[in-house]
Amino acid sequence: MSGEKDLAVLIQNMEPVLNRGEYVFCTVETLGGIQDIDRILFFFRETEAVTIVLEKNIADEWSLDYSYISSWITLNIHSSLEAVGLTAAFANALRKENISCNVVAAYFHDHIFVAVKDAEKAMDALDALRSAQEL
């Protein structure tokens, strides 16, 4: 099952869910020093370092540095990795509300990280985008 590709269907049927907790982006040289890798939400290897995203309380427990505290929104629709325009559509809706977003496209869903202070406003913007598509 490769997911939905039709942009109109994706927007109309997306169900944004605000996940519990606060999340942070940290960097480490390698994953070798991580005490319990299962507590990491995800990681990405870059040339400079390994970026890890995890709950703020875990980063605090592990004494990891971070500068951005975010909320995590999941779009509950199985979007295809080949879908065109979904990221642009929701990023533009958030831009109109002056909300920065960091996006992760996983196999089944798109995930959006926004500043904690903007979480409810972001949910409202995503709901408005979906409602506008239904018209």
C-alpha positions as CSV (number, residue, x, y, z in Angstrom):
1,M,0.0,0.0,0.0
2,S,1.8,3.1,-1.2
3,G,-0.6,5.8,0.1
4,E,-2.7,8.6,-1.3
5,K,-1.3,10.8,-4.1
6,D,-4.3,13.1,-4.9
7,L,-3.6,16.4,-3.2
8,A,-7.3,17.4,-2.9
9,V,-8.1,14.0,-1.2
10,L,-5.1,14.4,1.1
11,I,-6.0,17.8,2.3
12,Q,-9.7,17.1,2.6
13,N,-9.1,13.9,4.6
14,M,-6.1,14.7,6.6
15,E,-6.7,14.6,10.4
16,P,-4.1,16.7,12.2
17,V,-3.4,15.2,15.7
18,L,-1.4,17.1,18.3
19,N,0.7,14.5,20.1
20,R,1.4,14.9,23.8
21,G,4.7,16.2,25.0
22,E,7.4,18.6,24.1
23,Y,10.1,17.6,21.6
24,V,13.6,18.9,20.9
25,F,16.2,18.6,18.2
26,C,19.7,17.8,19.5
27,T,23.0,16.8,17.9
28,V,25.5,14.1,18.8
29,E,28.6,12.9,17.1
30,T,27.5,9.3,17.0
31,L,24.6,7.1,18.3
32,G,27.1,5.0,20.2
33,G,26.8,7.2,23.3
34,I,23.0,7.0,23.4
35,Q,21.9,5.2,26.5
36,D,18.6,3.9,25.1
37,I,18.1,4.4,21.4
38,D,14.4,3.3,21.7
39,R,13.7,6.5,23.5
40,I,14.6,8.6,20.4
41,L,11.7,9.5,18.2
42,F,13.9,9.6,15.1
43,F,17.5,10.5,14.0
44,F,19.1,11.7,10.8
45,R,22.8,11.5,9.9
46,E,24.2,14.7,8.5
47,T,27.8,15.4,7.5
48,E,28.3,17.6,10.6
49,A,26.6,15.4,13.2
50,V,23.7,13.1,14.0
51,T,20.5,15.0,14.6
52,I,18.2,13.3,17.1
53,V,14.7,14.3,18.0
54,L,13.3,13.2,21.3
55,E,11.1,14.3,24.2
56,K,12.4,17.3,26.0
57,N,12.4,15.5,29.4
58,I,14.6,12.7,28.0
59,A,17.1,15.3,26.5
60,D,17.2,16.9,30.0
61,E,17.8,13.6,31.6
62,W,20.6,12.9,29.2
63,S,22.0,16.5,29.6
64,L,21.7,17.2,25.8
65,D,21.7,20.8,24.6
66,Y,18.8,22.2,22.5
67,S,17.5,25.6,21.6
68,Y,14.1,24.9,20.2
69,I,11.2,23.3,22.0
70,S,8.4,22.0,19.7
71,S,5.1,20.3,19.6
72,W,4.6,17.4,17.3
73,I,1.6,17.3,14.9
74,T,0.8,14.1,12.9
75,L,-1.3,14.3,9.8
76,N,-3.4,11.1,10.1
77,I,-3.7,10.2,6.4
78,H,-1.4,7.7,4.6
79,S,0.2,10.0,2.1
80,S,2.3,8.6,-0.6
81,L,6.0,9.5,-0.6
82,E,5.3,10.5,-4.3
83,A,2.4,12.9,-3.4
84,V,3.0,16.3,-4.8
85,G,2.0,19.5,-3.0
86,L,0.9,18.4,0.4
87,T,4.0,19.8,2.2
88,A,3.7,23.1,0.3
89,A,0.0,23.4,1.1
90,F,0.3,23.0,4.8
91,A,3.6,24.9,5.0
92,N,1.8,27.8,3.2
93,A,-1.2,27.6,5.6
94,L,1.2,27.9,8.5
95,R,3.3,30.6,6.9
96,K,0.2,32.7,6.6
97,E,-0.1,32.5,10.4
98,N,3.7,33.2,10.8
99,I,4.3,29.7,12.1
100,S,7.6,28.1,11.4
101,C,7.5,24.3,10.7
102,N,9.9,21.5,10.6
103,V,8.6,18.6,8.5
104,V,9.3,14.9,8.5
105,A,7.8,12.7,5.9
106,A,7.7,9.1,7.1
107,Y,6.3,6.1,5.2
108,F,2.7,6.4,6.5
109,H,2.3,10.0,7.6
110,D,3.7,13.5,7.5
111,H,4.8,15.0,10.8
112,I,5.1,18.6,11.6
113,F,7.1,20.2,14.4
114,V,6.1,23.7,15.5
115,A,7.1,25.9,18.4
116,V,5.1,24.9,21.5
117,K,3.6,28.4,21.7
118,D,2.2,28.0,18.2
119,A,0.7,24.5,18.5
120,E,-2.9,25.4,18.9
121,K,-2.7,28.1,16.3
122,A,-1.1,25.6,13.9
123,M,-3.9,23.1,14.6
124,D,-6.4,25.8,13.8
125,A,-4.6,26.7,10.5
126,L,-4.5,23.0,9.5
127,D,-8.2,22.6,10.3
128,A,-9.0,25.8,8.2
129,L,-7.0,24.4,5.3
130,R,-8.9,21.1,5.4
131,S,-12.3,23.0,5.7
132,A,-11.4,25.2,2.7
133,Q,-10.7,22.1,0.6
134,E,-14.2,20.7,1.5
135,L,-15.9,23.7,-0.1
